[in-house]
Amino acid sequence: MSYIFKRNIGINYNDFCESYGYYNSKKRIYTIDSLKKSWELFYIDNNRFPLTRDYSNFKYNIPDHKLIMDTLGDKKEEFFNEFNKREIEQLHEYFIVRCQELKDYCIKNEYVLGMRELVKNGFQSYVWFVNHSPDNITTYSEFIASLGLKPNTRVTKEIAIKLIVDKSKELGRPLTYDDFRNPKFNEIGISTINKFWGNLNSMLKELGFPINRESMIAKQKTLTELEHNIKELCAHIYKTEDRRNISLEDVENCEWCLHPQTYNKFFKEEYDMTIGEYIKSIGFIPNGSGMGMHFIFDDGEITTSQYEFYTSKYFKDNDIMYNRNIKYKDFIDTYIGNKDCDYALTINNKIWYIEIAGMLDYSKVNINNLKGYHREYKIHIDEKEEMLKSKNLNYKILYPSDFKKPLEEVYSFSFD
């Protein structure tokens, strides 16, 4: 064969093949430099460096695994570390670009995408963004806050601090009460500050900001404005959540409302009624503070706490089928009592059991010193968990602290 090629075209068979990019690995002499060139050529076409599964590849002049190892000798670690480092650096640069593009998109549309909206809008999944973030970022809300954006969900104190610090840097002057009134897109409102610190000055003091003397006196609202606040809140909840039950926590979490006690004070002085009585007078159903919230859905389901309400509404809104109040004796053959499980749902052929431990708010009670009802309730929850563990069942026990996160994160397993 080689003789025929030499006689007809002046070069032997091996040289002919090499002129078209094909190599005879038995004849070819590989060097570390030639391997580096092959790695670079592979990256140009594939946007990554070769993996073991890519060895032997004639297109890029990559020999088999043994020949690569023999060629590298004691330079193996140095060779692969060089390309691994470059790949990590390039991936980080790409991550920075995608973060900026996501931030620009949200600012342009004045809307922060939820974790389930990323892919459908041309971005990577929330898992990709979180996994490529610094180690201290473990949730999508924390990632969004790291971009200087306000999550489209309930804001935690840590996220509020991040956004307040960013606002202080942006303004370049002492923060005042007016900086947090009538918050717009991507801004923290005074109600969030009241929720976590009680008042503006306590927040300024804790974060080490100077206190502007003007902010020592909260701006007064007229009685008409106070009434409008509550009416607007009730209308908003009815429109967005289709419920007429209004709790004091709804008022505390409302961006444009003051603390509930402020309304109690003025309504008592002017109308001789509490905020709850005022809410009732405008056609809504007042609920006391805490977790209690009695609600009846159109299909007849009854929830008796805010956590149950938000959970059932989330499942209904996302077409997730579920059962309520399932007796443990129906799926734990060693149990004959009357305990029941709050929710059971089937996801990807797996049954998940959900318990909502709404009475164990560890921000209000000491987990290491539970007394009375809280202690009995904890024993009750522990007994349920022990049964679920004993049968190796899929389960989640959720506490009030879990519901401070977006429900998409709380129930992320429901769409994995």
N, C-alpha and C positions, 0 to 999 in steps of 0.2 A: 504493500500500500504506500509506504513512504517513498519507495523508488518511483512509483507511477506519478505521485505528486511532484517529486523533484524533477522528473524528466519533462513533464507537461507545463508546470507553472513556475519552476525554479526554486520552490521551497518544499521542505518535507511536510509530512502530514501534521506533526505536532505544531509546527510554526503556523501552518495554515489555520488550524483550529484556534490557536491563540490570537490570530489576527481578527477573528470574529468574536473574541471574548470567551472562548471555551478553552479549558485547560485539562491537560493530562496530569492528574494528581500524582501519579507515580514518577513522572518526569519533572514536574514543577518543583522548584525549590522555594519554600515559604520562609519568610522572615517576619520578625515582629513588626517592621515597618509595612510590609505587604498586608499583614493582618489588620493593622490600623487603617490602611487605605480601604480595605474591604468593609470594615465597620462603618467608615464614613459614607461610602457609597450606599450601603444598606440603609443608613439613617436618612439619606436624602429622599429615598423612595418610600420609606415606611414610617418616618417620623419617630423612630425608636431604634435602639441598637439591637443587634441579633441576640436571640435567646438560644438555649440549647436545642430547642426544637427546629431552629433555623439552620443548624449545622447539617451538613454538607449542602452547599448551594453554589452551583457552577456559575449562575448569573453574576454573583458578586465575588466570585473566586474565594469562597469560604470552604475550607476542607472539612473533613470529618473531625469528630471530637478528639480522637486520639492524636491526630496530626497537629491539631491546634495546641493541645497540652504539651506535646513534644517540642513544638516550636517555641512556646513561651518559656518552658523550663522553669527556673526559679523566679521568673518575672510575671508569673500568673496573677498574683495578688495585685501587683502594681498596675498591670494592664487593665484588669477588670475594674479596679477601684477608680481609675482615671475616667472610664466611660460611665460608670455608675454615678460618679460625682457630677459629670456633665449633664446626665439625664435628669438627675434630681434638680439641678439648677435650672434647666430648661423647663421642667414641669412646674417649678415654683414660679418662674416668670409667666408661664401660661396661666397659672392660678391667679396671679395678681391682675393680669389682663381681664380674665373672666369676672373677677370680683368688681373691677371698675366698670365693666360693661353692665353688670347686674345693678350696681348702684346708680349708674346713669339712667338705666331703663326705669327704675323705680322713681327716681326724682322727676324724670320727664313726664311720667304718667301719674305722678302724685299718688302712687299706690305701691305698697310693698308686697311683692309676690309671696303667697303662702308656700309651704314646702311642696305641696302637691301641684302647684301651678308652675314650677320651674321648668320641667321638661317640656310641657306643652307650649311654653313660650321660648323655646330654643336654648335653654340652659341645661347644665348638668344637673343631676339629682342633688337633693339637699345632703345626702350621705357623702357625695363626692366633695362638696364644699366643706362640710364639717371635718371629714377625714384629712383634708389637706390644710386645715387651719392649725394654728398653734395648739399645743397640748391642753392649754387651759380652756379652750372652747370645745364644749361637748354637746351642745344643742343648736338647733337652727336659729332659735331666738338670740342666743349669744353670738352666733356668727353674724346675723343681721345687725346687731348692735355694734359689732366690731367694725362694720362698714360705715358707722355713723348714722344708721337708719333706725327708726323706731319700729319694732316688730308689730305686725298687724294683729296683735294678740294682747293678752294681759301682760303688762310690763312688770318685771321683777324689780326689786330694789337695786340689784347690781346693774341691771340695764339702765334704770333711771339715772343712777350715778354717772354711768358712761355718757349718756346723752346730755346731762346737766354740765358735766366737765367740758364736753365738746362745745356746748352753747357758750360757756364762759370764755373759752378760747376764741370763739368766733366773734363775740361782742367786744372783748378786750376791755371790759369795765366791770365794776361791781354789779351783781345781779340784783334785780328789784322784783317786787310783786308783779308789776305790769308785764315783765318778761314771760310770765307763765299764765297770763289771762288769755282766754279765747285762743287756745293753741291751734295752730294750723298743721298741715302735713308735716310729719317727722318732728313734732315738738311735744314736750312734756307739759302737762297742764298743772294748775295749782292743786287740783284734787289729788293727783298722784303724789305731790309733795306732802299734802296733808295726810294722806294714807300712810306713808312710810315714816314721816318725821313729826307730824302733828301740826307744824307751821313752817313758814319759810325760814325764819331765823334759826330754828333748830337744825334745819338742813344746812344752812350756810355755816353754822358753827361746826357741825360734824365733819363737813367736807373741807373746812379750813378756809372758806371764802370770807372776805370782809363783809361786814353788815352795814348796809346803807341805812342811815337813820330814817330815810323816807319810808323804808320797808317795815319799820317798827309798828306802823299803824296800817292795818289792812284796809283797803279801799271799801267803803260802805256801798252796799247795794240798796236800791229802793225796794219796798215791799212788792211792788209790781214786778220788778226783776226777779225777786226770789220766787214768786208764784210762777213766773214764766219758766224759770229753771226747771221746776218740778214737772210742770205740764209738758215741757219739751222732752224731758227724760222719759216720762211715761209713754208719750207718743212714739218716741224712738224705740223703746223696748217692744211696744206692741207691733210696730212696723217690722222690726228686724228679727224678733224672736216669737212673735205671735202669742204673747202672754200679757195678761193684765195684772199678774202678781208682781208687786214691787217691794223689794226688801231695802233695808237700810244700807246693806252692802252695795246695792245698785247705786244709791246716792253717793256713797263714798268713792266708788269707782268711776263715777261720771266725770268727764273732763271739764264740764262747765259748771258743775255744782259745788257748793261749799260743803262744809262738814254738816252731817245731819243735825247736830245739836244747835247749829246756827238757825236752821229752819224751825226747830222746836221752840227756840227762844222767841223768835219774831212772831210765829204763828200763835204761840200761846199769849203773847202780849196783845196782839191785834184781834185775833179771832177766838181766843180761849180754846184752842185745839192743838193737838200734837201734829207732827208731820204725817203720822200714819192716818190720823183722822182727816187731814187735808187731802191726802191721796185718795181716801175713800170718797170724799165729797166730790171729786172730779171723775168718779166712775171707775176707779181702779181698786185692786185688792191689796191692802197693806200686809206685809209680812214683817215679823220682828227681826231683829238682828240675829246673826248666826246662820246656821245651815238650813233651818226649817223653811220650806216653801211648798205648799200644797198646790198641785197643778193637775188638771185633767186634760189629756190630749184628745184630739178628735176621734181617735180609735178607741177611746175609753180607758187607756192606760193612765194610772194614777201614780204620780211621783210625790214624795213627801219631803224631799230635800233639794236644795239647789244643785247638788252634785248629781243626783239622780236625774233631775230635769235636763241639765246640760248633756249628760251621757245619753239619755234616751233621744234627745233632740239630735245629737250628733249622729247616732246610729240611723235615725229616720232620714235625716238629710242626705246621708251617704248610702242609702239603700242597703244597710247592713241588717240582716235578719237576726233576731235575738229572742230569747225567752226570759221571762222575769220570775223571780221568787221560786227557784227550783229546789225542791226538797233534797237535802243531802242523802236521805235514806233511799232516794230513787237512783243514785249513781255511786253511793258508797255502801257496799253490801254488808259491811261490819257495823253500820250505824243504824240505830232504830229510833232516834230522837226526832224532834220537830224543827231543827235548824234548817234555814233555807239560804240559798245563794242568790245574790242580787241579780246577776245576769249570766246567761250562757249563750255563746254565739259560735257559729261554725265558720272558720276561715281556712280556705285551702284544705278542706277535708280534715281540719283539726278543730276540736272543741276547746274553747277557752272559757274559763269560769272567772267572773269578775266580782270581787267584793269591794264595796265602797265603805271604808272606815271613817265616815264623816265626823264622828264624835271625838276622834283622836287628832286634834289640831295641836301639834307639838310646838307651834309658835306661842301657844297660850297655856299649855300644861307641860310639866316636866316629865319626860319619858322615864326618868329614873326615880320618880317619886309620885307615882300615880295613886290617887286615893278615891275611895267611894265608888261612884258610878263609873268614872274613867278607868279605874283598876278592873272592875268587873267586865267592862266593855272590852278592854284589852285581852283579858282571859278568853272571852267569847270569840274574838277574832283569831287569837292564837290557836284555839281548838279547831276552828275551821281550816286554818292553814295547815295544821298537822294532818288533817284528813286528806286534804288535796295533795300534800307531799307524799303521804303513804301510798297513794295510788299512782304516783308519777303523772299527775294531770297537769295540763297547761293552765296556769292561773295568773291573775294579777290582783294584788290588794292595793287599793289606791287610798291615799290620805289627802286631807285638804291641801297640803303643800304641793301635791302632784297637780292639782287643778289650777295652780298659779301659772303652769306652763300651758302652751297652746294645746287644745284637745287633739290636734293632729299628731302632736308628739306623745301625748298620754296614750293614745290608742293607735300608735304607728304600726303595731303588729297587724292591725285590721286591714292594711293594704300592702303589706310586704309581699 
